[in-house]
Amino acid sequence: MTDIVATTPGLFPLPDWAKDELSDLKGHQKSDLISGDEGGDVVDAYRRAREEVVTLQQDAGLDRIVEGQLRWDDMLAHPLAVHDNVETRGIVRYYDNNNFYREPVVQGDLTADGDIAAELDAASELVDGGLQAVFPGPYSLSDLATDEHYGDEASFLDAVAEFLAGEVEQFPDVETLFLLEPSLVENAPADGQDERASEAIDAVASATDADVVAHTYWGALEEKVYAHLMDADVDAIGFDLIADHDQNVYNVQEYGTKDDVALGVVDGQNTLVESPETIRDRIDWFEQQTNSTYDTVYATANTELFYLPVNKFEAKLESLANAADLAVEA
C-alpha cells in the first residue's frame, strides 16, 4: 500500500505581522535585504515567525515539517546571496513571473558557511520528528547566478554542487531533503550539460543519509533531461501535475521512475483551495496512468508557496494533510 506523505517545497509567505515588522526593521531598499549579518531585532522577528509556521504545519497535520525559508528574500538564490564571496548586483526577474531577486555574482571560492544549517538547527528544536530540509538544486542555483571566478559552466556547476554538498553535511538530522530544480524545466540543460546536471544532483544527494527528492516544476522535463535525471541517486523525482500532467505521465510511462515519487497536486500560485478529495483523486490518477503503485508518494504543492496570501496558504496546508489522512482511511 502506498504511503502518502503530506509535505511542501517550502518558501512560505511571511505572516502578516512579520511582514509589517520586518519592513520597519529592515527598510525598503535592495540594500536592506537579508545579507547574513542581521541585527538582533531582525533575528528575533524571524525566530518568532519560524516558530509560527512550524506550529502551523504541525497543527495542520503535515507529515514533513519545513523551516519555511522566511529569510530567503532572494528565493532560491538565497544561499549565494548571503555568501561572503558573492556580490549581489541588480534586480533580476525570478523565472517568468512578477518576483525579483538580487543577481548573485560569484567572485571567489564557494566554501560552505552553515547559513542554512543554522536555520535547520533552530527548526529542529521545534520539531519532534519529520523535519524536512529544502534547498536549491545545483543546476537551478548555478542557472540563477553569474560566475566571475570559476571560468566556465561545467566548472561552475561542479563548484555549486560541492558548495551545496558541504552545506548539507552540516545539516542536523533530517528525514527528507527536497532539492528544488525548476531550471531543469525552465532553462533545460543542453546536450552534455544534462548529464553533468544529473551528476551534480547526485553529488549533493550523496552528502546526506536522508531521503532525497529532486523536485521539478513549472512544466515537465524534456525527455533526455529526464532520462539523465533518472541516473541520479535520489529517492524520488518530483512531477508538477498542475502545469503539465500529460508530459510528466509520458516521461514515467516511457522511462520509468523511482520507487517513490513527489507529486505537485496543489497549485502553489493559485488561491483556489483544492479539496482533500481532489488531491487524492490526482494521486490516484497518476498511479493509474503510470500503472504503478509507489512505496511513497510525497503529496505537495507544485511550487514554492510564498506567492499565496497567508489565509490561502494555511488552507492548502490543511488540505494536503487531510488528503493524506483520506489515503489512510481508504
Secondary structure, DSSP 4 states (H G I P E B T S, - for coil): --EEEE-----PPPPHHHHHHHHHHH-SSGGGS--S---HHHHHHHHHHHHHHHHHHHHHT-SSEE---TT-TTGGGHHHHT-TTEEEEEEEE-TTSS-EEEEEEE-S------HHHHHHHHHHTT-SS-EEEEEE-HHHHHHHSEESSS-SHHHHHHHHHHHHHHHHHT----SEEEEE-THHHHT---TTHHHHHHHHHHHHHTT-SSEEEEE--SS---HHHHHHHTTS--SEEEEETTT-HHHHHHHHHHH---SEEEEEEE-TT--PPPPHHHHHHHHHHHHHHHT---SEEEEEESS-STTS-HHHHHHHHHHHHHHHHHHHH-
